[in-house]
Amino acid sequence: MEHKLVLCRHGQSEWNLKNLFTGWRDPSLTEKGVAEAKAAGQRLKAKGLAFDVCYTSVLKRAQITAELILAELGQQGLPTHKDLALNERDYGELNGLNKDDARVKWGEEQVHIWRRSYDTPPPGGESLKDTAARVLPYYIHVILPDLLSGKTVLVAAHGNSLRALIMALEGLSPEAIIARELETGVPILYTLNVNSSVRSVETLR
């Protein structure tokens, strides 16, 4: 029995384009983001993949990405579970701010620490460690049982919620995961062993 998991960061959002901290705010996709999501679906179709279940966040940029991917696969109406456990990291007081303006207000070094440290949250927000504390239990208790039962699973989510999951899947250190860049709309295919460890990983560009 093969255990296949696909992780995909949402396509470019309107706030990605404007260089804003997005967090739990809810902008939609740009035209480029829509095209990225459709292209992700086409790449998955070319690999011969079809899904049994989909998981996404409660934010529309991830939900729309999932819908567009599934439409390319002819799988509209696939069971899709939406949960805030998969939401992007909450940037607190940084949400909605232009990243350059934030650097002017707090200093480049401080903003870099908030963005790229593992366990230092911005004011009123979450660190990557905090994000992992909600993502990983959801993965273990909800998503992993589907995988181990033989279902092929799609997770369409966000840069930091997926980083938290990738850190656990690949056994990465905090230093390694904060340096990991996730491209918008690019699926990552994991094949898992029966004990849930990773057998192989492939980025579908």
N, C-alpha and C positions, 0 to 999 in steps of 0.2 A: 504494500500500500504506500503510495506516495503522498507526502504531506507538503502542499505548496501554498506559500504565502506571498502575496504581492503587496508591497508598500508603495504608495505614491503620494508625494506632496502635491497639493492643489496647484492648478495652473496660476499664472501670474494674476494677482489681484490688482484692483484699482489703487490700493494703497502701497503695494509693492512698487508700482510704477511711480508713485509720488514720493517714494522714500520715507514713508511714515511707519512708525511703530504701530503694528496692527493689533496684536494680542487677541483679546476677546471681542474687539469691535468686529463689525460684520459687513465689510464691503464685498461687492461681487467681483467676478472675473472681468478682466479686460478682453478685448478681441483676441489679443495674443494668448491670453490664458485659456480662452475657449479652444483656440487652435491647438495649444499644447495638450489639453485634456483629450481632444479627439485623436491627436497623434499618438498619445499613450495607448488609447484603445486599439488603434490600428497596429501598434507594435505587439500588443498582447495577442491580438487576433492572429498575427503572423506567426507567433510562437505556438499557436494551436490551443491557447488557454481559454477556458470557460470557468466561470465561478459558480459556487454553490451558495455563497452568502457574502454580504458586503457590510463593512463597518465604517462609520464616518463620525465626524464631530457634529455638534449642533450648529456649526457655522456654515453659512451658505456657500462660501468659496470651496469648501471641501465637499459639500453635498452636490453642488453642481458638477464638480470634477468627476465625482463618482457616477453621476447620471450620464454624463457625456461619454465616459469610458464604457459603461455598460451598453449605451445605445450603439456604439461602434461594434460591439460584440453581439448585437441583437438580443441582449438580455435585459431589456427594459422590464421593470416589475420584479426584478430579483429581490428577495428578502434583504432589506437594508436596515441595520440597527444604528441609531444616532445617539451618541452619548457624550456629555461634556467631559468625560474622562479623557477623550481624544482631542479636546480643544487645544489650540495653540497655547503656549506659555502666556500667562497674564503679565503684561509689562507694567501694570499699576499706573503710576503717574506719568509714565512715558507713552501710554496708549494715545494714539492720535497725533503725537508730536513728530515733526520732521526730525530726522536723525541728526542733521547738521545743526538745527536749532537747539536740540538737546545737548550737543557738544558745547555750544556757546554758553548755555545756562549752567551746566554742571562740570564742564571740562572734558576734554577728549579722553583722558586717562580713566576718569570715573565712569564714563559711558561705556568705554571699552570693557571695563571690569564687569559692569552689569550685563553687557551683551555676551561676553565670552568666558566669564568664570562659571564654574560648575555650581557653586553653592552660595553665591552672593546675589540676593534678589534686588531689583530696583525698588524705590520707595512704593510701598503698597502693592507690590507685585510678587511674582514667583521666580525662583531660580530654576535652572534645569533640574537640579536635585528635587525641588518641590514638584515639578512637572512629572518627573519619573515616579514620584510617590503616588500619583493617581493613575498614570498610564499603565504601570506594570501590574498592579493588582487586577485591573480590568483585563489586560492581556491574559494573565494566568487563569483567572476564574471564568472568563467569558469567551475569549477568542481561541485560546489554546485547546479547549475541549473540542471545538469544531474542527480544528486542524487535525487533532489526533484521532478523530473519528473518520478521517479520510476526506473531509471537505476541502475544496480549494477556496481560499479566502482572499478577498480584496480589502485592504485598509486604505482609505483615502483620507489623509489628515494634513498635518502641518509640519513645518520644519523642525520645531522643538519637540512636539509630541512624538514624532517619528525618530528623532535623535535618541530620545529616552528609550524607545523600544529597540533601536539598532544597537545601542550600548549594551543592552542585556543579551540580545541575540548573538552578537559577535564577541562578547566578552571584552569590550573596550574599556580603557581607563578613562577617567574624567577628562584628562588632558587630550586624549585621542578623539573623544566624541565632540568636544567643543570646537575642534579644528575641522570637523567633518562638514563639508558643504553639501546640501541637498538641493538639486536643481528642481525648479518648478516643472511639474508635469512629466517627470521621468520615472517610470516604474522600476522598482527593484524586486527581483524574483528570488525568493528563498526556497530551497528544498530542505525540509527538515527530516532528521532521522526519527525513528520510532520513539526515542527517548527525549525528543524535542530539541536536541542539539542541531546545529546547522551543518548540513552536508555540503551545500553549495550555495553561492550567491552570484547573481548576474544582474548588472545594470543594463536596462534596455533603452539604449539611446538610438 
